[in-house]
Amino acid sequence: MNKKLKRLILVSVLMACSWNGISAKTAKGTTEKFDWNPVMEAIIQVESSGNKHAKSGNQVGAMQITPIMVADCNAILKQKGSKKRFRLADRFSVTKSKEMFLLIQEWYNPENDIEKAIRSWNGGPTYTMGSTQRYYERVMSYLD
């Protein structure tokens, strides 16, 4: 099976799982959260090759999170009425970085659009298709 067909099948399966907002019905009729793990792992490979100590300017950690993104996550948590807050040092924790990714997706991407998630991780909420195309292709290559 060629790469493009495998990618199309994977994306189709992931999108089918997200048809019901954050949740998807399983065959047994139970509800599960959308599984962002394959996308997060692909982003980690593109951003840092899995290095949780990676630094590039003000972007650090496995997912290359900026101070602005930490502040955005904390503003979202405040609006949600949560007392939880992230610290800048949390960017070096893969687990906490993934929590921030999930919070951003829940807030800005409730429809669980994989393409939107990837492009906005690179270009911010107001990304352009052209400026994020190469990044999108690189992340998608890890989803094969």
N, C-alpha and C positions, 0 to 999 in steps of 0.2 A: 504494500500500500504506500503511495507516495506521501511526502510530507504535507502537501497542501490538503489532501483528502483527510489525513489523520488529524490535522489541525482543525479542519472544518467539523469533523465528527466530535472532537473534544469540545470545541466552543459550542456546538449545538447542544451537546449533553449538558454542559454547564449552564447554558442559557435556559434550557428546558427546566432545569432544577430551580431556576430563579423566577419562573413565571408567576409565582404567587408572592411577590414582594420579597421580604426577608426570609420567609418560610417557604418550604415546598412540601407537598404531601408525598408521603412514601406509599409504597404498595400496601402496607399494613394500615394505612389511614392515620398514622401518627404524623406529627409535624416536626421537622428539623430545621435548624438554621442553615442558610446558604453556606456552602463550603468554599471559602476564599483561599484555603491553604495552597492549592496549586498556583494560583495567581501570585500570592505573596512570596512563595518560594522562587518563582520565576523572576519577580522584581528584585529579590535579594541577590540572585545570581547576576543580573544585569547591573545593579547598583554597586555591589561590593564583592562579587564572587564569593559571598558567604562570610566575609570578614566583618565581625561585629565591632572591630576597632578601627574600621576604615574612616578616613577623614578626607574631605575635599572642600576647602574653604569653610563655610559655616554649616556644611552638611556632614553629618557624622553617623556612624553605626551601619549596620547591615543594610538598612533601608534608606540611608542617607537623608535623615530627617533634619530639617532646619529649625532654628529657634521660633520662627514665625508659625510653623506647623504645630509645635508644642503649645504655643499661645492659643492658636485656633482650637486645638483639642480641649484646652482648659476652658475656653469661652463656651464651647459646646457643652461640656460637662456642667458648667455653671448654669447655662440656660435649661439644662435638663433637671436641675435641682440636685445634682450630685455633689457630694463633698470631696470626691476623689479629684486629685490634680496630678498632672505629670510634671516631672522635673527635667531639666536639660540633660542630666546624667542618664535619664531613662532611655535616651536614644541609643545608648550602647547595649541595652538589653534587647535581644531579639524578641523575647516574649512581650515586653512593653511596647516595642516598636510595632509589632503586629496588632496589639490592642489599639494603638493610635490609628493604624490603617483601617481597622474594622470600624472604629468610631467615625472616622472621616467618611467611609463608605455608607454607613448607616445614615449619616446626616445629609451628605451631598448626593448620594447615589442610592436612594432607597429601592430603586428598581433593579439593583444588582446588575447593571450593565457593565460587562467585563471590559469592553473597549473603552468606555468612559472612565472606568477605574484606572486602567493602565495609562491612558493619555493624561488624565488629570494628576496622576502621581508625578508625572514628568513636567507637565506644563501648568499645573495649578487649575483651579476651578474654571478659569476662562481660557483654557488651552485652545490652540488652533491646530487643525488637522496637519497642516504642513510642517509646523515646528515639532510635532510629536511623532511624525510618521516613522522615522528610523528607530526611535525608542520603542514604539509599539511593535514594530517588526522584530526587534531583538527580544523583547519579553515573550512575544508569541512563539518564537523559535524554541524557547525553553518549555513551552506547554506541549510540544510534540511528544 
